[in-house]
């Protein structure tokens, strides 16, 4: 990523979004979409995020990426709709 999708800034730094449950650097971080069935929201891990994340120095927006197939499958299996 060379440009922030929010503000268009180009001063981007690479880092990691870490889980707050464990201080281990090896623990995976997950994205849990909103509007899921109750039991998924309580017990589901979500979709694993890629190790690298990005932050815009200009506006403070932080983002990461995940595998699109894994995200679609998780939403299909666990959404309320």
N, C-alpha and C positions, 0 to 999 in steps of 0.2 A: 504494500500500500504506500503510495506516495502522496496522496491527497485525502484530507479528512472529508468524509461524506456529509458532515453536518455544516462545517463552515468554509470548506475549501482550502483550509490551511495546509501548508506543505512541511511544517516542522513536526514530523511524526517520530515517535520513539517506540521501540519494540520492547515488550516485557512479558509478564505472565499475570493472569488472573488466578489467584490462589484460593483454595477452599479455606474456610475459617474453622472447619471441624478438626483439622489436623495440621500440625506445623511441618509435616513432611513435604519436601520438594518433589517427591515422586508421586504423590497422590493426584489422581485425575480431578479435573474440575468439570462440572456439568451445567448445561443450560436446561432449565425446566420451563417449557412453554406455559403460558397462562391458559385458563379455561380447560383444565383437565378433569377427568373423573376424580372424585374425592380420594380413593385409595391410591391412585397414581400420584397425586399431589403429596400424600403423606409418605408413601413408601418408595416411589419411583426415583431413580437417580437422574433421569433425564438423558440428554444427548451429550456425549463427551466433547469438550472444546479442544481445539488444537492447542498445542503447548504455547505457541507464540501469540501474543495479543499486541494491540497497538494503542497508543495514546496520542492525542493531538495536544501539543504544547499551547496552541493558540486558544482553544476553547475548553479543553479538559475532557472531551469525549473519549471514552475508552471502548474498544470493541475487540472481538475475537472472531474465529471462524469455526465451523463444524462441517462434517461430511453431509452433503445435501441428501443423499439417500437415507442415511441414518436418521436425519431430522424428519424427513417425510414419513418414514416407517413408524417412528415413535409417535408422531401426531396422529397418524391413521389408527394406530392401535389404542391410543389413550385419550383421544379427545372426546368431549361430551356429545358432540354432534353425530 
